[in-house]
Amino acid sequence: KQEVTQIPAALSVPEGENLVLNCSFTDSAIYNLQWFRQDPGKGLTSLLLIQSSQREQTSGRLNASLDKSSGRSTLYIAASQPGDSATYLCAVSPGTSYGKLTFGQGTILTVHP
Amino acid sequence: DVKVTQSSRYLVKRTGEKVFLECVQDMDHENMFWYRQDPGLGLRLIYFSYDVKMKEKGDIPEGYSVSREKKERFSLILESASTNQTSMYLCASRTGPFYEQYFGPGTRLTVT
């Protein structure tokens, strides 16, 4: 059974810092990995989708990498801002069935001015 | 832009009531999902539908049923609401298993 772990569970940084969020998964037979952001009391917003054949994806100040063989992904946020404060979740989609996502528990990020 | 909408942001119901949560997507997506999210338990899949009138149980289907009569609409039904169904309910949709999944804004349901 696939398990997804996110480390750290919470992170607090000053504005302007570059930071890395980690996601690991136990079964490398994935089709893709998706990073989401969730603000308190809201739904999830898709940030990046990485297919298993890709190594990384970039969107603005965000860069996500994927090392499928080692079961790891990282989300790099450059020049963090207070508006980046949110919970960040990663989710993997299997290479079989109807691709139900398995989610990590999330990393709560606080960027203080 | 993909849009997934849910019928209510906040809902308060009494124990034993039948509750309908509606979800509509405007991007002709094949797959639709219902999750609940609780502190410490994360996101848990209740039901999903990979096509119109097709449905599959997720990880926690007990106490719930679903309906998908039209491609754009996926309804979650609580047949007889109970207090342990108080939760945040999230709907999602996507084109297929190889594509991004998009979420609605969520419905915070309180059962008293």
Interface residues (C-beta under 8 A of the other chain):
Chain A: Y31 N32 Q34 F36 G41 K42 G43 L44 T45 S46 L49 Q51 L89 A91 S93 S97 Y98 G99 K100 L101 F103 G104 Q105 G106
Chain B: V4 N31 F33 G42 L43 L45 F48 Y50 E56 G58 M88 L90 A92 G96 P97 F98 Y99 E100 Q101 Y102 F103 G104 P105 G106 R108
